[in-house]
């Protein structure tokens, strides 16, 4: 773990979670003693859109969109899957280890949450859900509760929170893109690559 990627996801299967309130991202109120966050956005409408966005959530698309490399022992929709997200260079990146603590893979509300493992700069839990409402709206929600856990993170708390905020914005942007029909997604990619898009 840390800057030299010393641990593999397989080696963390039995590692303890670094917080006590496991599964609390499902509760109505996030636990006290942490910095809470919740972001909800309507990204589209209809069953097909819902299925696309749900597939993106379970395929680690938000994490990859934030520039993180994903190594996992299994799928995001399986409780117990260990995932190591790596930020930075391939050989000198910083590892961010988590374990899936709950998942819902059927019905009109789907998603999962992962909790922090030793070596993660924060302690807490984050969940990603997508819901199809009775009116046909596709609603994405990201909920998190966390506190700084490592000396490096505590040394520069404003920077740590800035990085977390930037990642969340990228998560939401990726799910908006997933909601778009395939032709529109291709057009968006083409516009961005040509540098002619509006900013």
C-alpha positions in Angstrom: 0.0 0.0 0.0 1.1 3.6 -0.2 3.3 5.0 -3.0 4.9 1.8 -4.0 1.9 -0.5 -4.4 3.2 -3.1 -2.0 -0.1 -4.9 -1.5 -2.3 -6.8 -3.9 -6.1 -6.9 -3.7 -5.8 -10.7 -2.9 -3.5 -9.9 0.0 -6.2 -7.7 1.6 -9.1 -10.2 1.6 -8.8 -10.7 5.4 -7.8 -7.1 6.2 -10.1 -5.4 8.7 -12.2 -2.4 7.8 -10.9 0.8 9.4 -14.2 2.0 10.7 -17.0 0.6 12.8 -20.2 1.8 11.1 -20.2 -0.7 8.3 -23.2 -0.3 5.9 -24.2 3.0 7.3 -24.4 4.6 3.8 -27.7 2.8 3.6 -29.1 4.5 6.7 -31.3 7.6 6.6 -28.8 9.6 8.6 -25.0 9.3 8.1 -23.0 8.5 11.3 -21.7 11.3 13.5 -18.0 11.9 13.9 -17.4 12.0 10.1 -17.5 14.5 7.3 -20.7 13.5 5.5 -21.5 14.1 1.8 -24.4 13.4 -0.5 -24.9 14.3 -4.1 -28.1 13.4 -6.1 -28.8 14.1 -9.7 -31.3 13.2 -12.4 -29.2 12.0 -15.3 -31.9 10.9 -17.7 -35.2 8.9 -18.0 -36.5 5.5 -19.0 -35.6 1.9 -18.4 -32.9 1.7 -21.0 -31.1 4.7 -19.5 -31.4 3.1 -16.1 -29.8 -0.1 -17.3 -26.9 1.7 -18.9 -26.2 3.7 -15.8 -26.5 0.7 -13.5 -24.1 -1.2 -15.7 -21.6 1.7 -15.6 -21.8 1.8 -11.8 -21.0 -1.9 -11.5 -18.2 -1.7 -14.1 -16.2 0.8 -12.0 -16.7 3.5 -14.7 -16.9 6.4 -12.2 -13.6 5.4 -10.6 -11.8 5.0 -14.0 -13.3 8.3 -15.1 -11.5 10.0 -12.2 -8.2 8.7 -13.5 -7.9 5.8 -11.0 -6.7 2.4 -12.1 -8.8 -0.5 -10.8 -7.6 -3.8 -9.5 -10.3 -6.0 -7.9 -10.8 -9.5 -6.7 -14.3 -9.7 -8.2 -17.2 -7.6 -9.4 -18.5 -4.4 -7.7 -21.8 -6.1 -7.2 -20.4 -8.8 -4.9 -20.0 -8.3 -1.2 -16.5 -9.0 -0.1 -14.8 -7.9 -3.3 -11.6 -6.1 -2.5 -10.7 -3.2 -4.9 -7.4 -1.3 -4.9 -7.8 2.1 -6.7 -4.4 3.5 -7.8 -3.9 7.3 -8.3 -0.8 8.5 -10.0 1.9 6.8 -12.1 1.6 3.0 -12.8 4.7 2.1 -10.7 4.7 5.0 -8.2 1.0 5.5 -7.8 -0.8 5.7 -4.4 -3.0 2.7 -3.6 -6.4 3.3 -2.1 -7.8 -0.1 -0.8 -11.5 -0.8 -0.2 -13.9 -3.7 0.3 -17.5 -3.9 -1.0 -19.7 -4.0 2.1 -23.1 -4.1 0.5 -24.6 -4.4 -3.0 -28.0 -4.4 -4.6 -28.0 -5.8 -8.1 -31.7 -6.2 -8.9 -34.8 -4.1 -8.9 -35.3 -0.4 -9.6 -32.6 0.7 -7.2 -29.1 -0.7 -7.7 -25.7 0.1 -6.4 -23.0 -0.8 -3.9 -20.8 0.7 -1.2 -17.2 0.1 -0.3 -15.5 0.7 3.0 -11.9 1.6 3.7 -9.1 -0.8 4.4 -5.7 -0.2 6.1 -3.6 2.1 3.9 -6.5 4.2 2.7 -5.9 7.9 3.3 -9.4 8.2 4.8 -11.6 6.1 7.0 -15.3 5.6 6.1 -17.6 4.4 3.4 -18.9 5.5 0.0 -21.9 4.3 -2.0 -23.0 4.7 -5.6 -26.7 4.1 -6.4 -29.0 4.5 -9.4 -32.8 4.5 -9.0 -35.6 4.4 -11.6 -38.5 6.4 -10.1 -42.2 5.7 -10.7 -42.2 8.8 -13.0 -39.3 7.3 -15.1 -36.5 9.5 -13.9 -33.1 8.0 -13.5 -31.6 9.3 -10.3 -27.9 8.9 -9.3 -26.9 9.3 -5.7 -23.4 9.3 -4.2 -23.2 9.2 -0.4 -20.1 9.2 1.7 -18.9 9.6 5.3 -15.2 9.9 6.0 -12.5 11.3 8.1 -8.8 11.6 7.4 -6.9 8.5 8.5 -3.2 8.7 7.5 -0.5 11.2 8.6 -0.1 12.4 5.0 -3.8 13.2 4.6 -4.0 14.9 8.0 -1.0 17.0 7.2 -2.9 18.7 4.3 -6.6 18.4 5.1 -7.8 21.1 2.6 -5.9 19.4 -0.2 -7.4 16.0 0.7 -10.9 17.4 0.7 -10.3 19.1 -2.6 -9.2 15.9 -4.2 -12.2 14.1 -2.9 -14.5 16.8 -4.3 -12.9 16.7 -7.7 -13.2 12.9 -7.8 -16.9 13.1 -6.9 -17.6 15.6 -9.7 -15.9 13.3 -12.2 -17.9 10.4 -10.9 -21.2 12.2 -11.6 -20.0 13.4 -15.0 -19.2 9.8 -16.0 -22.7 8.7 -15.0 -24.3 11.5 -17.0 -22.3 10.4 -20.0 -23.3 6.8 -19.4 -27.0 7.9 -19.4 -26.6 9.3 -22.9 -27.6 7.1 -25.9 -24.5 5.6 -27.7 -24.6 8.0 -30.6 -24.7 11.1 -28.3 -21.8 9.6 -26.2 -19.7 9.2 -29.4 -20.5 12.8 -30.4 -19.5 14.1 -27.0 -16.2 12.2 -27.2 -15.6 13.5 -30.7 -16.3 17.1 -29.7 -14.0 16.9 -26.7 -11.2 15.3 -28.6 -11.3 18.0 -31.3 -11.2 20.8 -28.7 -14.2 22.6 -30.1 -16.6 22.0 -27.3 -18.0 24.8 -25.2 -16.4 25.3 -21.7 
